[in-house]
Amino acid sequence: MQKQKILDRIKKVFQTNVANTSDLSDVYLGIHFKKIVSLDSLALLRIMVALEKEFKIKFDLDSLGEVFRDIHTIETYILSKE
């Protein structure tokens, strides 16, 4: 699948699951999730589950810390699963 299309789908998942939409611009810029206050562990869990459903994949629990650093590391992971 086209890389931009995947990124657009990831962004849509974030739009649906991020409570504070003002933080979305930071997400899209690739800011580390730990620096975005509204992205606590519960929010990231909701996003992970939504991404698994959207892309019909399962995240490797052992590598979540590396995968869920920013939107681009998530994109790279999803591209590797195709």
C-alpha beads as a LAMMPS data file, in Angstrom:
LAMMPS data file: protein, C-alpha beads

82 atoms
81 bonds

1 atom types
1 bond types

-500.0 500.0 xlo xhi
-500.0 500.0 ylo yhi
-500.0 500.0 zlo zhi

Masses

1 110.0

Atoms # bond

1 1 1 0.000 0.000 0.000
2 1 1 1.096 3.529 -0.684
3 1 1 3.067 5.098 2.193
4 1 1 1.045 8.351 2.204
5 1 1 -2.226 6.424 2.309
6 1 1 -1.048 4.517 5.364
7 1 1 -0.009 7.730 7.095
8 1 1 -3.417 9.258 6.314
9 1 1 -5.154 6.244 7.859
10 1 1 -2.942 6.452 10.956
11 1 1 -3.785 10.152 11.300
12 1 1 -7.491 9.338 11.072
13 1 1 -7.138 6.845 13.934
14 1 1 -5.442 9.530 16.025
15 1 1 -8.161 12.075 15.169
16 1 1 -10.772 9.656 16.442
17 1 1 -8.933 8.653 19.619
18 1 1 -7.105 11.754 20.891
19 1 1 -9.176 13.701 23.401
20 1 1 -7.249 16.962 23.102
21 1 1 -7.330 17.679 19.373
22 1 1 -4.947 20.619 19.780
23 1 1 -2.216 17.997 20.324
24 1 1 -2.792 16.481 16.887
25 1 1 -0.443 18.935 15.188
26 1 1 2.363 17.750 17.502
27 1 1 1.512 14.148 16.662
28 1 1 1.635 14.896 12.924
29 1 1 4.987 16.677 13.285
30 1 1 6.464 13.507 14.733
31 1 1 6.955 14.812 18.275
32 1 1 7.785 12.004 20.730
33 1 1 4.570 10.809 22.370
34 1 1 6.069 11.195 25.872
35 1 1 6.172 14.956 25.280
36 1 1 2.468 15.162 24.372
37 1 1 0.549 15.464 27.630
38 1 1 -2.810 14.143 26.423
39 1 1 -1.228 10.913 25.156
40 1 1 -1.141 8.975 28.391
41 1 1 -0.904 5.186 28.552
42 1 1 -4.683 4.723 28.325
43 1 1 -4.918 6.923 25.213
44 1 1 -2.063 5.025 23.590
45 1 1 -3.754 1.713 24.412
46 1 1 -6.963 2.906 22.696
47 1 1 -4.934 4.040 19.691
48 1 1 -3.066 0.729 19.537
49 1 1 -6.315 -1.266 19.532
50 1 1 -7.819 1.033 16.887
51 1 1 -4.710 0.681 14.698
52 1 1 -4.825 -3.101 15.037
53 1 1 -8.424 -3.064 13.835
54 1 1 -7.766 -0.557 11.040
55 1 1 -4.766 -2.410 9.606
56 1 1 -5.690 -5.947 10.716
57 1 1 -2.355 -6.425 12.446
58 1 1 -1.139 -7.208 15.952
59 1 1 1.538 -5.170 17.651
60 1 1 4.386 -7.088 19.224
61 1 1 4.086 -6.291 22.932
62 1 1 7.843 -6.624 23.410
63 1 1 8.522 -3.775 20.992
64 1 1 5.720 -1.357 21.906
65 1 1 8.126 1.106 23.510
66 1 1 10.051 1.399 20.266
67 1 1 7.036 1.356 17.952
68 1 1 4.961 3.887 19.889
69 1 1 7.574 6.665 20.016
70 1 1 5.968 8.824 17.335
71 1 1 3.672 8.620 14.331
72 1 1 6.547 7.767 11.988
73 1 1 7.724 4.753 13.997
74 1 1 4.143 3.451 13.915
75 1 1 4.056 3.991 10.154
76 1 1 7.351 2.112 9.712
77 1 1 6.045 -0.786 11.799
78 1 1 2.812 -1.034 9.795
79 1 1 4.712 -0.889 6.503
80 1 1 6.924 -3.744 7.733
81 1 1 3.831 -5.887 8.322
82 1 1 2.587 -5.684 4.734

Bonds

1 1 1 2
2 1 2 3
3 1 3 4
4 1 4 5
5 1 5 6
6 1 6 7
7 1 7 8
8 1 8 9
9 1 9 10
10 1 10 11
11 1 11 12
12 1 12 13
13 1 13 14
14 1 14 15
15 1 15 16
16 1 16 17
17 1 17 18
18 1 18 19
19 1 19 20
20 1 20 21
21 1 21 22
22 1 22 23
23 1 23 24
24 1 24 25
25 1 25 26
26 1 26 27
27 1 27 28
28 1 28 29
29 1 29 30
30 1 30 31
31 1 31 32
32 1 32 33
33 1 33 34
34 1 34 35
35 1 35 36
36 1 36 37
37 1 37 38
38 1 38 39
39 1 39 40
40 1 40 41
41 1 41 42
42 1 42 43
43 1 43 44
44 1 44 45
45 1 45 46
46 1 46 47
47 1 47 48
48 1 48 49
49 1 49 50
50 1 50 51
51 1 51 52
52 1 52 53
53 1 53 54
54 1 54 55
55 1 55 56
56 1 56 57
57 1 57 58
58 1 58 59
59 1 59 60
60 1 60 61
61 1 61 62
62 1 62 63
63 1 63 64
64 1 64 65
65 1 65 66
66 1 66 67
67 1 67 68
68 1 68 69
69 1 69 70
70 1 70 71
71 1 71 72
72 1 72 73
73 1 73 74
74 1 74 75
75 1 75 76
76 1 76 77
77 1 77 78
78 1 78 79
79 1 79 80
80 1 80 81
81 1 81 82
